[in-house]
Amino acid sequence: MSEQHYEMRFGGSGGQGMMLMGDVMAQAAGIQEGKEVVLLKSYGPEARGGACRSELITDTEAVNYPALTRPDFVLAMSQLACDSYTADMDRENGVLLTDAELVHTVPADVKHAYAIPLTRIAREETGRPITANVVALGAISVLSRGAGEDAVRAAVLSRFPEKLHAMNLKAFNAGAAAARALL
Amino acid sequence: MQGDRILTGNEACTLGALAAGMNFFAGYPITPATEIAELSSELLPKRGGTYMQMEDELASIAAVIGASTAGAKAMTATSGPGFSLMQENLSYGMIAEIPCVLIDVMRQGPCQGVATVPAQGDFMQSRWGTHGDHPVIVLVPNSVSEAYTETIRAFNLSEAYRTPVIVLSDATLAHMSEKVRIPDVSELTIVNRKKPTCDPKDYLPFSNENHQIAPMASFGDGYRWFVSGIVHDDTGFPVTNRPEAIRDSLDHLLGKLRDHLADIESYEEYRAEDAEILILSAGLVSRSAKSAIDRARARGVRVGLFRPVTLWPFPEARFSALCARAKTVMTVEMNGGQLAEVAAKYVDRDQTLRPVTQNDGTIIRAETIFDAILEVC
């Protein structure tokens, strides 16, 4: 484990695209930036609803233990995810990002907590609430140390056919801009 | 599709199998192995191969063995309960010397156990699950990269030694994603079984002089041969009333691996050369042992890891040499202590054997191992 060891969790409910987010961030950090990555996904039997998460570790050295021990970054896209997935995070230096309209109570002792209306931005920018996870990816590329903005953007585009690129770029850039406005 | 890719362990096993030349898969879905069948069903037909969804695990391994006798490079994948059901026909593949690959994605047992969590309870089952003395090659990857390369090696060894080869993965390795370097096809060594070139009248499908591996004809090649689960002579026909022929047959089954250990064995040593505490661990959990070793070494503790990649035949020559220099032998494993039973063979009365076991469906953390190291040093 090096100083570059970085642990991320993307939590939401089934259907919000948390698994895809893990895939995109792993692609960004692992392939675009050449880091070592370990990605684990966890979900219940539900296709929709129910808390689910994907968890990513990035490092410049080999990652030995595949599960998170102290998340440096947590995304919570639902109140249930925020309640379930923040207990073990780094309170002092860790970053918590929540969907401002879907999560109303955040742990008070997390020093770096950001609320962005991810789903509302998605609706306004693309007319498709389903792109909220891409808005989140834009914000995460600014707020986290998992992977840089260019790498995440490239990874997002690699996941979608070209006809969806414009829409996803719009969502991504809006998320990144919203995050920059908070810094 | 060469270059770096992010893959799950199950995807890596499937792509490794395809790179090795797999052209037949028969299986029955089971958590946590299902994605291997799923991806095979998608990719095999596109490459001219065959995917067969079977009615159960008995039929799955039977179809795999049958396909191999027809010349296919065949594989199945399952988990504990299905692995149990496959044992009978697995020994058929062993005595009839049929190359094939079986991936057992270990989950918590016994019986249905816990379908979604990892364990290492099948170490001994993979060695002794089927009856009788039998040859067995078992490979245990500890990363997604190795899931890819060891599945290729499993095919190569099965083709070279005409025997089923088992790959032991686990529920976490199966579903976690890591970066895998997919090499260009030209970089891969692919072994294919020897085919007979003699006159069909002279073909001896089980000739075994000096434990050399007899060429294997495919059904349809024009060679008639008898495939049976009964102990046979070099023609393939039963020898139930000839003790020396029974002896020769069994001696060959075991000897063909014993005489080629250097080719079959594979292991990793990590800071083990001067280790006073020698850790024996295989599979994903061995990585936690590495982290613990680094921490303990930083405190001046001479501790190292011996990790069999080929679990069976157990690479005992090197392990026992390292053991001889150690004061304590520690095993790190996710079962009740199956590797500790192996290690006990090599530990003397004045040495300590300390199993670190965990049977709760989670990967042992480095801290747990580190604490155990401090207790014994």
Chai-1 contact restraints between the chains, C-beta under 6 A:
chainA,res_idxA,chainB,res_idxB,connection_type,confidence,min_distance_angstrom,max_distance_angstrom,comment,restraint_id
A,A26,B,I6,contact,1.0,0.0,6.0,A-B,restraint_1
A,A26,B,S177,contact,1.0,0.0,6.0,A-B,restraint_2
A,Q27,B,I6,contact,1.0,0.0,6.0,A-B,restraint_3
A,G30,B,I6,contact,1.0,0.0,6.0,A-B,restraint_4
A,G30,B,K179,contact,1.0,0.0,6.0,A-B,restraint_5
A,I31,B,D4,contact,1.0,0.0,6.0,A-B,restraint_6
A,V37,B,K179,contact,1.0,0.0,6.0,A-B,restraint_7
A,V38,B,M176,contact,1.0,0.0,6.0,A-B,restraint_8
A,V38,B,E178,contact,1.0,0.0,6.0,A-B,restraint_9
A,L39,B,S177,contact,1.0,0.0,6.0,A-B,restraint_10
A,L40,B,M176,contact,1.0,0.0,6.0,A-B,restraint_11
A,N64,B,R287,contact,1.0,0.0,6.0,A-B,restraint_12
A,N64,B,S288,contact,1.0,0.0,6.0,A-B,restraint_13
A,N64,B,K290,contact,1.0,0.0,6.0,A-B,restraint_14
A,N64,B,S291,contact,1.0,0.0,6.0,A-B,restraint_15
A,Y65,B,S288,contact,1.0,0.0,6.0,A-B,restraint_16
A,P66,B,M176,contact,1.0,0.0,6.0,A-B,restraint_17
